[in-house]
Amino acid sequence: MLSQRLTTTLASVVGPRLVPKTGRAFTKAGDTYTPARGDIVVEVVAGTPRHAVVTAVRLR
């Protein structure tokens, strides 16, 4: 699953729990990203498809 850019506060909590895999990956649109694995469950509230805003509510 891909994520939008995280806020600085949320990234400081999530970042240490992620383990980057080697290499780069590409989305169907051709954008690059670094695959990662971790044990994070994030509860979110999704906005409308038009605005595509996702707000993190809680981490577990």
Residue frames relative to the residue before (quaternion, step in Angstrom):
aa qw qx qy qz dx dy dz
M 1.0000 0.0000 0.0000 0.0000 0.00 0.00 0.00
L 0.3037 -0.7465 0.5646 0.1782 3.54 -1.01 0.82
S 0.2449 -0.7671 0.5805 0.1207 3.54 -1.19 0.60
Q 0.4785 -0.5900 0.5494 0.3480 3.51 -1.24 0.47
R 0.6675 -0.4685 0.3693 0.4456 3.57 -1.25 0.26
L 0.3556 -0.7512 0.5241 0.1861 3.56 -0.88 0.99
T 0.5483 -0.5625 0.4832 0.3866 3.55 -1.22 0.42
T 0.6605 -0.5111 0.3658 0.4108 3.57 -1.21 0.42
T 0.6562 0.5188 -0.3125 0.4501 3.59 0.93 -0.88
L 0.6921 0.4630 -0.2804 0.4774 3.58 0.85 -0.95
A 0.6372 0.5311 -0.3300 0.4505 3.60 0.98 -0.78
S 0.6449 0.5256 -0.3318 0.4447 3.61 1.04 -0.69
V 0.6621 0.4684 -0.3012 0.5015 3.59 1.19 -0.47
V 0.7193 0.4574 -0.2440 0.4625 3.58 0.90 -0.98
G 0.6116 0.6312 -0.3396 0.3350 3.59 0.88 -0.97
P 0.7061 0.4625 -0.2930 0.4492 3.62 0.74 -0.92
R 0.6805 0.4910 -0.2923 0.4587 3.62 1.18 -0.43
L 0.6257 0.5222 -0.3408 0.4686 3.60 1.26 -0.05
V 0.1680 -0.7575 0.6231 0.0980 3.55 -1.12 0.70
P 0.3244 -0.7655 0.5185 0.1997 3.61 -0.41 1.18
K 0.3417 -0.6882 0.5990 0.2255 3.54 -1.15 0.70
T 0.5911 -0.5808 0.4102 0.3808 3.58 -1.16 0.39
G 0.7817 0.3526 -0.2557 0.4464 3.54 -1.17 0.61
R 0.4414 -0.6508 0.5488 0.2837 3.50 -1.41 0.00
A 0.2074 -0.7451 0.6171 0.1451 3.54 -1.25 0.42
F 0.2862 -0.7648 0.5575 0.1495 3.55 -1.25 0.36
T 0.4179 -0.6708 0.5516 0.2667 3.55 -1.09 0.77
K 0.6751 -0.4676 0.3596 0.4431 3.58 -1.25 0.13
A 0.6622 0.4970 -0.2970 0.4756 3.58 1.19 -0.58
G 0.5805 -0.6201 0.3565 0.3890 3.60 1.29 -0.08
D 0.4781 0.6551 -0.4522 0.3712 3.61 1.25 0.08
T 0.3609 -0.7357 0.5296 0.2193 3.58 -1.03 0.77
Y 0.0294 0.7746 -0.6317 0.0052 3.53 -1.24 0.52
T 0.4260 -0.6679 0.5426 0.2793 3.55 -1.27 0.35
P 0.3364 -0.7417 0.5372 0.2195 3.61 -0.55 1.08
A 0.0280 -0.7894 0.6132 -0.0024 3.56 -1.09 0.71
R 0.1875 -0.7432 0.6242 0.1516 3.51 -1.30 0.35
G 0.1561 0.7815 -0.5913 0.1240 3.54 -1.16 0.52
D 0.4810 -0.6770 0.4877 0.2690 3.53 -1.29 0.11
I 0.3674 0.7499 -0.4648 0.2943 3.56 0.93 0.90
V 0.0903 -0.7333 0.6705 0.0683 3.53 -1.07 0.82
V 0.0789 -0.8017 0.5924 0.0067 3.55 -0.72 1.08
E 0.2409 -0.7391 0.6111 0.1490 3.55 -0.84 1.00
V 0.0421 -0.8221 0.5671 -0.0275 3.56 -0.78 1.04
V 0.2632 -0.6811 0.6487 0.2146 3.50 -1.40 0.25
A 0.2126 -0.7989 0.5546 0.0947 3.55 -0.63 1.15
G 0.4006 -0.7014 0.5400 0.2363 3.53 -1.05 0.83
T 0.7305 -0.3771 0.3049 0.4808 3.54 -1.22 -0.41
P 0.6194 -0.5498 0.3910 0.4014 3.62 -1.13 0.48
R 0.6022 0.5808 -0.3623 0.4108 3.58 1.09 -0.64
H 0.7795 0.3235 -0.1679 0.5094 3.58 0.92 -0.88
A 0.1912 -0.8437 0.4852 0.1269 3.59 1.25 -0.36
V 0.3351 0.7285 -0.5206 0.2931 3.57 0.91 0.92
V 0.0610 -0.7841 0.6175 0.0115 3.56 -0.82 1.00
T 0.1291 -0.8014 0.5825 0.0432 3.56 -0.75 1.07
A 0.3571 -0.7233 0.5500 0.2163 3.57 -0.74 1.05
V 0.2363 -0.7913 0.5546 0.1021 3.54 -0.85 1.04
R 0.8015 -0.1202 0.1349 0.5701 3.56 0.86 -0.99
L 0.2630 -0.7321 0.6050 0.1699 3.56 -1.16 0.67
R 0.0717 -0.7737 0.6273 0.0526 3.55 -1.13 0.70
